[in-house]
Amino acid sequence: MKKNTKIENQLLEMIQPKIQFIENKFSTGEALSEQDVNTLLIKSAFVQINHLDERIDSIAADIAQLRLDFCELEGKFMQLESRFDKLENRLVNLENRLVNLENRLDKLENRLLALEVRFEAFEARFETMEARLQVSIEKAIRTNIRWTLGLITFSLTLIKIVELIILK
């Protein structure tokens, strides 16, 4: 708050006795002169000026507090902005990692497709080889059966001939 200056104190001291005189005069019911009314108006203006000075001091203090609050909010906002920047960087990093993972998954998918194609080719070759092997086995079995039947027939014929020769 603003303190009264020496001039203000001198003015108050100068008009204070006159104000008391005018108040006494008014309380006794006497008529006030134009100078008395002007003195009362000057006192009223002085009181109003003091009130306005006090109000200005209060507003100035409020403004100073608002400046401090604003600086504090600005600091908090800067911290929040910094945290948002960090979060944004983390999200960009995460996005890059996801893109990298997606690329790796695409490569794995392509490798799996290539393996599937190779597997299908091996499967076709295996089926072809199986069919050839089956044909070879069947052919070998037929050949073995012919030789076995031929040998059995030959053996039976030979036994019969030997039997006929011995029985004769």
C-alpha positions in Angstrom: 0.0 0.0 0.0 1.0 3.5 -0.7 2.1 5.5 2.4 1.0 9.1 2.8 3.7 11.6 1.7 4.8 14.6 3.6 2.6 16.8 1.4 -0.4 14.7 2.0 0.2 14.8 5.7 0.6 18.6 5.6 -2.7 18.9 3.6 -4.5 16.7 6.1 -3.1 18.7 9.0 -4.2 21.9 7.3 -7.8 21.0 6.7 -8.4 18.7 9.7 -9.1 21.6 12.1 -11.4 23.3 9.6 -13.2 19.9 9.0 -13.8 19.6 12.8 -15.1 23.1 12.9 -17.4 22.5 9.9 -18.7 19.2 11.5 -19.4 21.1 14.8 -21.1 23.8 12.9 -23.2 21.3 10.9 -24.2 19.3 14.1 -25.5 22.5 15.7 -27.7 23.1 12.7 -25.9 26.2 11.4 -25.8 26.9 7.7 -22.7 26.0 5.8 -20.9 28.5 3.6 -19.7 27.8 0.1 -16.2 27.6 1.4 -17.3 25.1 4.0 -18.9 23.0 1.3 -15.8 23.2 -0.8 -13.6 22.2 2.1 -15.9 19.1 2.7 -15.7 18.4 -1.0 -11.9 18.6 -0.9 -11.8 16.2 2.1 -14.2 13.9 0.3 -12.0 14.0 -2.9 -8.9 13.4 -0.7 -10.6 10.4 0.9 -11.7 9.2 -2.6 -8.1 9.6 -3.9 -6.8 7.7 -0.9 -9.3 5.0 -1.5 -8.4 4.9 -5.2 -4.7 4.8 -4.3 -5.4 1.8 -2.0 -7.4 0.1 -4.8 -4.6 0.8 -7.3 -2.1 -0.7 -4.9 -4.4 -3.7 -4.4 -4.7 -4.1 -8.2 -1.0 -3.7 -8.7 -0.4 -6.5 -6.1 -3.0 -8.7 -7.9 -1.3 -8.0 -11.2 2.1 -8.9 -9.7 0.6 -12.1 -8.3 -0.9 -12.8 -11.7 2.5 -12.3 -13.3 4.0 -14.8 -10.8 1.1 -17.2 -11.4 1.5 -16.8 -15.2 5.3 -17.5 -14.9 4.5 -20.6 -12.9 1.9 -21.7 -15.4 4.3 -21.0 -18.2 6.9 -23.2 -16.5 4.4 -25.9 -16.0 3.3 -25.5 -19.7 7.0 -25.8 -20.8 7.3 -29.0 -18.7 4.1 -30.4 -20.2 5.3 -29.4 -23.7 8.6 -31.2 -23.0 6.7 -34.3 -21.8 4.5 -34.2 -24.9 7.7 -33.9 -27.0 9.1 -36.9 -25.3 5.9 -38.8 -25.7 5.8 -37.9 -29.4 9.4 -39.1 -29.8 8.5 -42.4 -28.0 5.5 -42.8 -30.3 7.6 -42.1 -33.4 10.1 -44.6 -32.1 7.3 -47.1 -31.5 5.9 -46.5 -35.0 9.4 -47.1 -36.5 9.7 -50.3 -34.5 6.3 -51.4 -35.7 7.3 -50.6 -39.3 10.5 -52.6 -38.8 8.5 -55.5 -37.3 6.0 -55.3 -40.1 8.9 -55.5 -42.6 10.4 -58.4 -40.8 7.0 -60.2 -40.8 6.7 -59.5 -44.5 10.1 -61.1 -45.1 9.2 -64.1 -42.9 5.9 -64.4 -44.8 7.8 -64.3 -48.1 10.3 -66.9 -46.8 7.3 -69.1 -45.7 5.8 -68.8 -49.1 9.1 -69.8 -50.7 9.4 -72.7 -48.3 5.8 -73.7 -49.1 6.6 -73.6 -52.9 9.7 -75.7 -52.2 7.7 -78.1 -50.1 5.1 -78.5 -52.8 7.9 -79.2 -55.3 9.4 -81.8 -52.9 6.0 -83.3 -52.4 5.4 -83.6 -56.2 8.9 -85.1 -56.6 8.2 -87.5 -53.7 4.9 -88.5 -55.2 6.7 -89.1 -58.6 9.4 -91.0 -56.8 6.9 -93.0 -54.9 5.0 -93.9 -58.1 8.3 -95.0 -59.8 9.4 -96.9 -56.7 6.0 -98.7 -56.6 6.3 -99.6 -60.3 9.9 -100.8 -59.7 8.8 -102.9 -56.7 5.9 -104.4 -58.6 8.2 -105.2 -61.5 10.7 -106.8 -59.1 8.0 -108.8 -57.4 6.7 -110.1 -60.8 10.2 -111.0 -61.8 10.8 -112.8 -58.5 7.5 -114.6 -58.8 8.3 -115.7 -62.4 11.7 -116.9 -61.3 10.3 -118.7 -58.3 7.5 -120.3 -60.3 10.1 -121.2 -63.0 12.4 -122.8 -60.4 9.5 -124.6 -58.7 8.3 -125.9 -62.1 11.8 -126.9 -63.1 12.3 -128.6 -59.7 9.0 -130.4 -59.9 9.8 -131.5 -63.5 13.3 -132.6 -62.4 11.9 -134.5 -59.5 9.4 -136.2 -61.7 12.0 -137.2 -64.2 14.3 -138.5 -61.5 11.3 -140.4 -60.0 10.5 -141.9 -63.4 14.1 -142.9 -63.9 14.4 -144.4 -60.5 11.1 -146.2 -60.7 11.9 -147.8 -63.9 
